[in-house]
C-alpha cells in the first residue's frame, strides 16, 4: 500500500512538472487579467493644436480579440493663449488581436475645433461588441482602470483654416470679421456676407457660427437654411439671434465660417472647394 501511494504521488508530481513546461503558455495566460497602459504621450508633453500627436499603448495578456478604448478629456482650458475651438475631448476604439503587446495611432488635433489646455488620456480594454470588434460601443470592461496621463495642447497659430487643396475657387468673408458686438437672444438679425470667385456650376455654399471654449459648439446658420446654391461675386445669408433648448446662441465669442462645396454626386456631398472664417472673433453679449 505504501509503495502504491508513493508511486501515485510521484506520477502526479511528474505530470504537474511536465504540464508546466509542455503545455502552451496561453493555457496559463488565459487566466491572467489583460492590462493596458499609455506609452505616449509622456506626462507633461506639449503639442500644438496644428500638429499630430503619436499615441501608443503597452499591452499584456491579450489572449483573444478585444478592443482598446482611448479617451481624451479637457481638464483645464488655457485662457492665456489665443482661444479657439469647441471640442473638449473624444474617445476612439481600436481592435486588438490575440498576443498583441503594443499598438497605437496618430491623434490629429485638427485646427479650430480643438480647445487649447491641459488634457488627460486614459486607456482601457473591453470585450468586443456582440456584432463584432469593429462595432461600437465596446462590451464589458476587461482591464483594471489605468492611470490617466496628462499633457498640453497649445495654440500658437491663433485662428487658422483647415487645409483645402487648390481648386481655383476662393471665398472671403466680409462680415462679421472681428470685434463686432451683438445681443444674444435679441431676435435681431445677423448677416454673414462674403465674396466668391471661380465657383463651378452646381456648387453649394454653407454657413455656420462657431462658439469657442469648453461650452462652445457649431451652429448651422441660419438654422435649417444654412446651405444654398453658390454663386460668384457678393452673397449673404441672414438669420435671427435666438436662444432655444435645441439652438442656443448663448453669449460668448464666435466666428463665422463659409464653405463652398462641389456638386453632390451619387448621393454623396461634393468635395470642399474653398472656405473662410472670420479674421477675429465677434461677440454675443
GUROVEX-9151 format. One line per field, with one value per residue: z, x, y of N, C-alpha, C in turn. Coordinates in steps of 0.2 Angstrom, whole numbers, plus 5000, padded with zeros to 4 digits. Atoms other than C-alpha are relative to their C-alpha. Example, Ala and Ser with C-alpha at 12.3 -4.5 7.8 and 13.67 -1.06 7.14 Angstrom:
2
nZ <- 5000, 4999
nX <- 5004, 4996
nY <- 4994, 4994
caZ <- 5039, 5036
caX <- 5062, 5068
caY <- 4978, 4995
cZ <- 5000, 5003
cX <- 5004, 4996
cY <- 5006, 5005
END
This chain:
285
nZ <- 5000, 4999, 5007, 5005, 4999, 5002, 5007, 5003, 4998, 5005, 5007, 5000, 5001, 5007, 5005, 4999, 5003, 5008, 5003, 4999, 5006, 5007, 5002, 5002, 4995, 5000, 4996, 4993, 5001, 5001, 4994, 4998, 5002, 5005, 4998, 5005, 4997, 5005, 5001, 5002, 4998, 4994, 4995, 5001, 5007, 5003, 5007, 5003, 5003, 5007, 5001, 4999, 4994, 5000, 4995, 4999, 4995, 4998, 4999, 4997, 4999, 5005, 5001, 5005, 5003, 4995, 5002, 4995, 5000, 4998, 4999, 4998, 4996, 4998, 4993, 4999, 5006, 5000, 5002, 5001, 5007, 5004, 4999, 5006, 4999, 4996, 4998, 4993, 4998, 5005, 4999, 5006, 4998, 5004, 4999, 4998, 5002, 4995, 4999, 5002, 4994, 5001, 5005, 4999, 5006, 5000, 4999, 5004, 4996, 5004, 4999, 4995, 4995, 4994, 4994, 4997, 4992, 4997, 5001, 4997, 5005, 4997, 5005, 4997, 5004, 4999, 5004, 5006, 5001, 5003, 5007, 5003, 4997, 5003, 4998, 4993, 4995, 4998, 4995, 4993, 4998, 4998, 4996, 4994, 5002, 5001, 4998, 5006, 5002, 5002, 5005, 5002, 5007, 5000, 5006, 5002, 5007, 5000, 5004, 5007, 5004, 5002, 5006, 5005, 5006, 5005, 5004, 5005, 4997, 4994, 4996, 4995, 4996, 4999, 4993, 4995, 5001, 4994, 4996, 5000, 4994, 5001, 4994, 5000, 4999, 5001, 5005, 5006, 5005, 5001, 5007, 5002, 5007, 5003, 5007, 5003, 5007, 5003, 4998, 5005, 5000, 4995, 4993, 4994, 4995, 4994, 4995, 4993, 4994, 4996, 4993, 4997, 4993, 4998, 5000, 5007, 5004, 5006, 5001, 5007, 5000, 4995, 4999, 5005, 5007, 4999, 5007, 5006, 5006, 5000, 5006, 5000, 4998, 4993, 4998, 4993, 4997, 4994, 4996, 4994, 4995, 4995, 4995, 4999, 4997, 5006, 5004, 4994, 5001, 4994, 5000, 5001, 5006, 5006, 5007, 5005, 5005, 5007, 5003, 5007, 5001, 5007, 5001, 4997, 5005, 4997, 4993, 4996, 5001, 5004, 4996, 4998, 5005, 4997, 4994, 4997, 4994, 4998, 4999, 4992, 4997, 4999, 4994, 4998, 4993
nX <- 5004, 4996, 4997, 5005, 5001, 4994, 5000, 5005, 4998, 4995, 5003, 5004, 4995, 4997, 5004, 5001, 4994, 5001, 5006, 4998, 4995, 5002, 5006, 4999, 5000, 5007, 5004, 4999, 5001, 5007, 5003, 4998, 5004, 4997, 4998, 4998, 4997, 4998, 4993, 5000, 4995, 4997, 5003, 4998, 4999, 5003, 5001, 5004, 5006, 4999, 4996, 5003, 4997, 5000, 5003, 4998, 5002, 4996, 5005, 4998, 5005, 5005, 5000, 5006, 5002, 5004, 4999, 4997, 5003, 4996, 5005, 4997, 5004, 4997, 5000, 5000, 4999, 4994, 5003, 4995, 4999, 5006, 5005, 5004, 5003, 5006, 5000, 4997, 4998, 5002, 4998, 4999, 5001, 4996, 5000, 4994, 5000, 4997, 4993, 4998, 4997, 4999, 5005, 5001, 5003, 4998, 5006, 5000, 5004, 5004, 4998, 5004, 5004, 4997, 4999, 4993, 5000, 4997, 5004, 4998, 5002, 5001, 5002, 5003, 5002, 5007, 5002, 5003, 5007, 5003, 5000, 4993, 4995, 5000, 5007, 5001, 4995, 4996, 5004, 4999, 4994, 4995, 4994, 5001, 5000, 4993, 4999, 5001, 4994, 5002, 4996, 5002, 5001, 4999, 5002, 4996, 5002, 5006, 5005, 4997, 5004, 4998, 4997, 5004, 4996, 5001, 5005, 5002, 5006, 4998, 5005, 4997, 5005, 4999, 5002, 4996, 4993, 4996, 5001, 5007, 5003, 5007, 5003, 5002, 5007, 5004, 5005, 4998, 4996, 4993, 4999, 4993, 4999, 4993, 4999, 4997, 4998, 4998, 5005, 5002, 5007, 5002, 4997, 5004, 4997, 5003, 4998, 5000, 4997, 4996, 4999, 4994, 5000, 5002, 5007, 5001, 5003, 5001, 5007, 5002, 5003, 5005, 5004, 5000, 4999, 4994, 4996, 5003, 4996, 4994, 5000, 4995, 5001, 5003, 5006, 5001, 5006, 5002, 5004, 5001, 4996, 5005, 4998, 5005, 4997, 4996, 4996, 4999, 4995, 4999, 4995, 4993, 4996, 5002, 4998, 5004, 4996, 5004, 4997, 5003, 4999, 5001, 5006, 5000, 5001, 5001, 5003, 4995, 4998, 4994, 4994, 4999, 4996, 4997, 5003, 4997, 5003, 4999, 4993, 5000, 5007, 5005, 5003, 5007, 5000
nY <- 4994, 4994, 4999, 4998, 4993, 4996, 5001, 4995, 4994, 4998, 4999, 4993, 4995, 5000, 4997, 4993, 4997, 5001, 4996, 4993, 4999, 5003, 4997, 4994, 4994, 4997, 5004, 4997, 4993, 4999, 4998, 4993, 4995, 4995, 4994, 4995, 4994, 4995, 4999, 4993, 4995, 5000, 4996, 4993, 4999, 4995, 5000, 4995, 5003, 5001, 5005, 5007, 5002, 5008, 5003, 5008, 5004, 5006, 5005, 5006, 5005, 4999, 5007, 5001, 4993, 4995, 4993, 4995, 4994, 4995, 4995, 4994, 4996, 4993, 5000, 4993, 4996, 4995, 4994, 4995, 5000, 4999, 5006, 5003, 5007, 5002, 5007, 5001, 5007, 5005, 5007, 5004, 5007, 5004, 5007, 5003, 5007, 5004, 5000, 4993, 4997, 4992, 4997, 4992, 4996, 4993, 4996, 4993, 4995, 4995, 4993, 4996, 5003, 5002, 4995, 5001, 5001, 5006, 5006, 5006, 5006, 5007, 5006, 5006, 5006, 5003, 5005, 4998, 5000, 5006, 4999, 5000, 4995, 4993, 4997, 4996, 4999, 5006, 5004, 4999, 4998, 5006, 4998, 4996, 4993, 4997, 4993, 4995, 4997, 4993, 4997, 4993, 4998, 4993, 4997, 4994, 4998, 4996, 5003, 5002, 5004, 5007, 5000, 5002, 5001, 4994, 5002, 4995, 4997, 4996, 4997, 4996, 4998, 4993, 4999, 4997, 5002, 4998, 4994, 4998, 5002, 5001, 5002, 5007, 5001, 4994, 5001, 4995, 5004, 5000, 5002, 5002, 4998, 5002, 4999, 5007, 5000, 5007, 5005, 5004, 5001, 5006, 5000, 4998, 4997, 5001, 4996, 5002, 4996, 5004, 4997, 5003, 5002, 5007, 5000, 4998, 5004, 4998, 4999, 4999, 4993, 4999, 5006, 5005, 4997, 4998, 5002, 4998, 5000, 4996, 4995, 4995, 4994, 4999, 5004, 5000, 5003, 4996, 5004, 4997, 5002, 5003, 5005, 5005, 5006, 5003, 4996, 4994, 4995, 4996, 4995, 5003, 4998, 5004, 4999, 5002, 5004, 5001, 5005, 5001, 5007, 5001, 5003, 5007, 5006, 5007, 5000, 4997, 4993, 4998, 4998, 4993, 4996, 4994, 4997, 4994, 4999, 4993, 4999, 4999, 5002, 4995, 5002, 4999, 4998
caZ <- 5000, 5005, 4988, 4978, 4987, 4984, 4966, 4963, 4972, 4961, 4945, 4950, 4953, 4937, 4927, 4935, 4931, 4913, 4911, 4917, 4903, 4889, 4889, 4879, 4888, 4883, 4894, 4910, 4902, 4899, 4917, 4919, 4918, 4902, 4905, 4895, 4899, 4890, 4882, 4873, 4876, 4890, 4906, 4903, 4884, 4874, 4857, 4846, 4840, 4822, 4825, 4825, 4841, 4842, 4854, 4860, 4871, 4881, 4882, 4892, 4892, 4877, 4875, 4862, 4851, 4861, 4859, 4867, 4871, 4871, 4879, 4879, 4891, 4893, 4911, 4911, 4897, 4893, 4894, 4892, 4874, 4859, 4862, 4849, 4847, 4855, 4856, 4874, 4872, 4862, 4863, 4850, 4849, 4841, 4838, 4846, 4840, 4852, 4858, 4853, 4865, 4858, 4847, 4844, 4832, 4827, 4835, 4823, 4834, 4819, 4819, 4826, 4834, 4847, 4864, 4870, 4888, 4899, 4894, 4901, 4891, 4898, 4890, 4894, 4887, 4884, 4876, 4858, 4853, 4850, 4832, 4830, 4836, 4824, 4831, 4845, 4859, 4866, 4878, 4897, 4905, 4905, 4912, 4928, 4927, 4921, 4927, 4917, 4908, 4907, 4893, 4885, 4869, 4865, 4852, 4844, 4827, 4833, 4822, 4806, 4792, 4789, 4774, 4757, 4741, 4727, 4717, 4708, 4719, 4733, 4746, 4758, 4772, 4773, 4789, 4803, 4803, 4820, 4835, 4831, 4846, 4845, 4859, 4862, 4861, 4855, 4840, 4829, 4813, 4810, 4792, 4786, 4770, 4758, 4741, 4730, 4713, 4702, 4708, 4697, 4692, 4704, 4719, 4736, 4750, 4768, 4783, 4801, 4818, 4829, 4848, 4856, 4873, 4883, 4882, 4863, 4848, 4830, 4824, 4806, 4802, 4799, 4806, 4793, 4778, 4781, 4763, 4746, 4728, 4727, 4715, 4710, 4717, 4733, 4743, 4760, 4772, 4787, 4802, 4819, 4835, 4846, 4861, 4862, 4870, 4853, 4846, 4860, 4853, 4870, 4875, 4870, 4857, 4839, 4822, 4806, 4793, 4774, 4765, 4746, 4741, 4724, 4716, 4725, 4716, 4719, 4735, 4742, 4746, 4735, 4740, 4749, 4736, 4747, 4764, 4775, 4793, 4802, 4804, 4823, 4835, 4836, 4852, 4858, 4874
caX <- 5000, 5014, 5023, 5007, 5004, 5022, 5021, 5005, 5012, 5027, 5017, 5006, 5021, 5029, 5014, 5012, 5030, 5028, 5012, 5021, 5035, 5025, 5008, 5006, 5010, 4992, 4985, 4991, 4990, 4971, 4968, 4978, 4969, 4973, 4981, 4985, 4995, 4999, 5016, 5014, 5011, 5023, 5017, 5018, 5021, 5016, 5008, 5002, 4984, 4990, 5001, 4998, 5002, 5008, 4998, 5005, 4999, 5008, 4998, 4999, 4989, 4979, 4974, 4959, 4952, 4946, 4946, 4956, 4947, 4957, 4948, 4954, 4947, 4950, 4954, 4958, 4956, 4971, 4964, 4980, 4984, 4973, 4957, 4949, 4938, 4923, 4929, 4934, 4938, 4934, 4935, 4942, 4940, 4953, 4953, 4967, 4972, 4977, 4995, 4997, 5009, 5010, 4999, 4994, 4988, 4991, 4979, 4976, 4970, 4963, 4963, 4949, 4938, 4951, 4951, 4969, 4973, 4978, 4971, 4971, 4971, 4966, 4965, 4955, 4952, 4935, 4926, 4921, 4903, 4892, 4891, 4910, 4926, 4923, 4906, 4903, 4900, 4913, 4907, 4911, 4927, 4942, 4956, 4959, 4956, 4973, 4981, 4977, 4991, 4991, 4998, 4996, 4988, 4994, 4989, 5002, 4994, 4978, 4963, 4968, 4959, 4958, 4968, 4960, 4968, 4970, 4954, 4953, 4938, 4940, 4929, 4932, 4921, 4917, 4907, 4906, 4925, 4930, 4926, 4908, 4896, 4878, 4865, 4862, 4844, 4838, 4829, 4838, 4846, 4864, 4870, 4885, 4892, 4906, 4913, 4917, 4926, 4929, 4913, 4909, 4891, 4881, 4891, 4883, 4888, 4885, 4887, 4890, 4893, 4906, 4907, 4924, 4928, 4923, 4904, 4906, 4899, 4895, 4878, 4871, 4866, 4853, 4845, 4840, 4843, 4861, 4866, 4861, 4867, 4884, 4887, 4901, 4903, 4894, 4882, 4875, 4863, 4854, 4846, 4839, 4849, 4839, 4841, 4831, 4834, 4840, 4848, 4856, 4866, 4872, 4883, 4901, 4914, 4910, 4917, 4908, 4913, 4908, 4911, 4909, 4907, 4907, 4891, 4885, 4886, 4880, 4871, 4887, 4892, 4904, 4922, 4926, 4932, 4935, 4932, 4935, 4932, 4931, 4948, 4944, 4930, 4914, 4904, 4886, 4883
caY <- 5000, 5012, 5008, 5011, 5028, 5034, 5028, 5038, 5053, 5053, 5051, 5066, 5077, 5072, 5076, 5093, 5097, 5091, 5101, 5117, 5115, 5106, 5115, 5130, 5147, 5153, 5139, 5148, 5166, 5164, 5166, 5182, 5198, 5209, 5225, 5241, 5257, 5273, 5274, 5290, 5304, 5306, 5315, 5334, 5333, 5348, 5348, 5362, 5360, 5361, 5346, 5327, 5318, 5299, 5289, 5271, 5258, 5244, 5228, 5212, 5196, 5200, 5182, 5184, 5198, 5213, 5232, 5246, 5262, 5278, 5293, 5311, 5324, 5343, 5345, 5364, 5377, 5388, 5405, 5414, 5409, 5413, 5403, 5393, 5378, 5369, 5351, 5346, 5328, 5312, 5293, 5281, 5262, 5250, 5232, 5221, 5203, 5189, 5190, 5209, 5218, 5236, 5247, 5265, 5278, 5296, 5309, 5324, 5338, 5347, 5365, 5377, 5363, 5359, 5369, 5373, 5367, 5353, 5336, 5319, 5302, 5285, 5268, 5253, 5235, 5229, 5215, 5216, 5221, 5206, 5212, 5212, 5221, 5235, 5239, 5252, 5253, 5240, 5227, 5224, 5231, 5218, 5228, 5237, 5256, 5263, 5279, 5295, 5303, 5322, 5333, 5350, 5356, 5373, 5386, 5397, 5399, 5408, 5405, 5396, 5387, 5369, 5365, 5364, 5358, 5372, 5371, 5388, 5393, 5407, 5414, 5428, 5433, 5452, 5452, 5448, 5448, 5453, 5464, 5466, 5465, 5459, 5455, 5436, 5431, 5448, 5441, 5454, 5448, 5444, 5444, 5434, 5442, 5436, 5437, 5421, 5418, 5403, 5395, 5380, 5377, 5366, 5371, 5374, 5386, 5383, 5394, 5391, 5400, 5393, 5397, 5395, 5387, 5372, 5377, 5380, 5372, 5373, 5380, 5379, 5397, 5402, 5386, 5373, 5385, 5386, 5379, 5386, 5387, 5395, 5410, 5421, 5438, 5445, 5435, 5433, 5425, 5432, 5424, 5429, 5428, 5416, 5405, 5389, 5372, 5365, 5380, 5391, 5405, 5410, 5424, 5421, 5424, 5417, 5416, 5414, 5400, 5400, 5384, 5381, 5363, 5355, 5347, 5332, 5315, 5298, 5303, 5310, 5328, 5336, 5340, 5356, 5369, 5384, 5391, 5406, 5410, 5427, 5435, 5439, 5434, 5444, 5444, 5440, 5449
cZ <- 5000, 4993, 4995, 5001, 4998, 4993, 4997, 5001, 4995, 4993, 5000, 4999, 4994, 4995, 5001, 4998, 4993, 4997, 5000, 4994, 4993, 4998, 4997, 5005, 5000, 5005, 5007, 4999, 5000, 5006, 5003, 4997, 4995, 5003, 4994, 5004, 4994, 4999, 4998, 4999, 5007, 5005, 4999, 4993, 4998, 4993, 4998, 4997, 4993, 4999, 5001, 5006, 5000, 5007, 5000, 5006, 5001, 5002, 5003, 5001, 4996, 4996, 4994, 4997, 5005, 4997, 5006, 4999, 5002, 5001, 5002, 5003, 5002, 5008, 5002, 4994, 5001, 4998, 4999, 4992, 4996, 5000, 4994, 5002, 5004, 5002, 5006, 5001, 4995, 5002, 4993, 5002, 4994, 5001, 5001, 4998, 5006, 5000, 4998, 5007, 5000, 4995, 5001, 4994, 5000, 5001, 4997, 5004, 4996, 5001, 5005, 5004, 5007, 5005, 5003, 5007, 5002, 4999, 5003, 4995, 5005, 4995, 5004, 4995, 5001, 4995, 4993, 5000, 4998, 4993, 4997, 5004, 4997, 5001, 5006, 5002, 5001, 5006, 5007, 5001, 5001, 5004, 5006, 4997, 5000, 5003, 4994, 4999, 4998, 4995, 4998, 4992, 4999, 4993, 4999, 4994, 5000, 4996, 4993, 4996, 4999, 4993, 4994, 4994, 4995, 4995, 4995, 5003, 5007, 5003, 5006, 5004, 5001, 5007, 5002, 5000, 5005, 5004, 5000, 5006, 4998, 5007, 4999, 5002, 4999, 4995, 4994, 4995, 4999, 4993, 4999, 4992, 4997, 4993, 4997, 4993, 4998, 5003, 4995, 5000, 5004, 5007, 5005, 5005, 5006, 5005, 5007, 5005, 5004, 5006, 5003, 5007, 5001, 5000, 4993, 4996, 4993, 4998, 4992, 5000, 4993, 5000, 4994, 4993, 5000, 4993, 4995, 4994, 5001, 4994, 5001, 5002, 5007, 5001, 5007, 5002, 5007, 5004, 5007, 5006, 5006, 5005, 5002, 5003, 4995, 4996, 5004, 4998, 5006, 5000, 4999, 4994, 4994, 4994, 4995, 4995, 4994, 4997, 4993, 4998, 4993, 4999, 5003, 4995, 5003, 5007, 5005, 4999, 4996, 5004, 5001, 4995, 5003, 5006, 5003, 5007, 5002, 5002, 5008, 5002, 5000, 5006, 5000, 5007, 5003
cX <- 5004, 5004, 4995, 4999, 5006, 5000, 4995, 5002, 5005, 4998, 4997, 5005, 5003, 4996, 4999, 5006, 5000, 4995, 5003, 5005, 4997, 4994, 5001, 5000, 4993, 4995, 5000, 4998, 4992, 4997, 5002, 4996, 5004, 5001, 5002, 5002, 5002, 5007, 5001, 4993, 5003, 4997, 5003, 5002, 4996, 4999, 4996, 4994, 5000, 5004, 4997, 5004, 5000, 4997, 5002, 4997, 5005, 4995, 5003, 4994, 4994, 4999, 4994, 4999, 4996, 5002, 5003, 4996, 5004, 4995, 5004, 4995, 5003, 4999, 5000, 5001, 5005, 4997, 5005, 5002, 4994, 4995, 4996, 4996, 4994, 5000, 5005, 5002, 4996, 5002, 5001, 5001, 5005, 5000, 5007, 5000, 5004, 5008, 5003, 5003, 5001, 4995, 5000, 4997, 5002, 4993, 5001, 4995, 4996, 5003, 4995, 4995, 5003, 5001, 5007, 4999, 5003, 4995, 5002, 4998, 5000, 4998, 4997, 4999, 4993, 4998, 4997, 4992, 4998, 5000, 5007, 5004, 5000, 4994, 5001, 4993, 5003, 4996, 5003, 5008, 5004, 5006, 4999, 5000, 5007, 5001, 4999, 5007, 4998, 5005, 4997, 4999, 5000, 4997, 5004, 4998, 4994, 4995, 5002, 4994, 5002, 5002, 4996, 5004, 4998, 4995, 4998, 4994, 5003, 4994, 5003, 4994, 5001, 4997, 4995, 5007, 5004, 4998, 4993, 4996, 4992, 4997, 4997, 4992, 4995, 4995, 5002, 5004, 5007, 5001, 5008, 5001, 5007, 5000, 5004, 5002, 5002, 4995, 4997, 4992, 4998, 5002, 4995, 5005, 4996, 5003, 4999, 5002, 5003, 5002, 5006, 4999, 4996, 4992, 4998, 4996, 4999, 4992, 4999, 4997, 4999, 4996, 5001, 5001, 5007, 5004, 4995, 5004, 5005, 5000, 5007, 4998, 4997, 4994, 5000, 4994, 4999, 4995, 4999, 5004, 4995, 5003, 4994, 5004, 5005, 5004, 5002, 5006, 5001, 5005, 5007, 5003, 4999, 5005, 4996, 5004, 4996, 5004, 4997, 5002, 4998, 4993, 5000, 4999, 4999, 4997, 5005, 5001, 5006, 5006, 5000, 5005, 5003, 4996, 5003, 4996, 5002, 5007, 5001, 4993, 4996, 4996, 4992, 5000, 4994
cY <- 5006, 5001, 5003, 5008, 5004, 5000, 5005, 5007, 5003, 5001, 5007, 5006, 5001, 5003, 5008, 5004, 5000, 5005, 5008, 5002, 4999, 5004, 5007, 5006, 5003, 4996, 5003, 5008, 5002, 5002, 5007, 5006, 5005, 5006, 5005, 5006, 5004, 5000, 5007, 5003, 5000, 5005, 5007, 5002, 5006, 5000, 5006, 4997, 4999, 4994, 4993, 4996, 4992, 4998, 4992, 4997, 4994, 4995, 4994, 4995, 5001, 4993, 4998, 5007, 5004, 5007, 5004, 5007, 5006, 5006, 5007, 5005, 5007, 5001, 5008, 5004, 5005, 5007, 5006, 5001, 5001, 4994, 4999, 4994, 4999, 4993, 4999, 4993, 4995, 4993, 4996, 4993, 4997, 4993, 4997, 4992, 4996, 5000, 5007, 5003, 5008, 5002, 5007, 5003, 5007, 5004, 5007, 5004, 5005, 5007, 5004, 4996, 4999, 5006, 4999, 4999, 4994, 4995, 4994, 4995, 4994, 4995, 4995, 4994, 4998, 4995, 5003, 5001, 4994, 5000, 4999, 5005, 5007, 5004, 5004, 5000, 4993, 4997, 5001, 5002, 4994, 5002, 5004, 5007, 5002, 5007, 5005, 5003, 5007, 5003, 5007, 5001, 5007, 5003, 5006, 5003, 5005, 4997, 4999, 4996, 4993, 5000, 4997, 5000, 5006, 4998, 5006, 5004, 5004, 5003, 5004, 5003, 5008, 5002, 4994, 4997, 5002, 5006, 5003, 4998, 5000, 4997, 4993, 5000, 5006, 4999, 5004, 4995, 5001, 4998, 4997, 5002, 4997, 5001, 4993, 5001, 4993, 4995, 4995, 4999, 4994, 5000, 5002, 5004, 4999, 5004, 4998, 5006, 4996, 5003, 4997, 4998, 4994, 4999, 5002, 4995, 5003, 5001, 5002, 5007, 5002, 4993, 4995, 5003, 5003, 4998, 5002, 4999, 5005, 5004, 5004, 5007, 5001, 4996, 5000, 4996, 5004, 4995, 5004, 4997, 4998, 4995, 4996, 4994, 4997, 5004, 5006, 5004, 5004, 5005, 4997, 5003, 4995, 5002, 4997, 4995, 5000, 4994, 4999, 4993, 4998, 4996, 4993, 4995, 4994, 5000, 5003, 5007, 5001, 5002, 5007, 5003, 5006, 5001, 5005, 5000, 5008, 5001, 5000, 4998, 5006, 4997, 5000, 5001, 4998
END
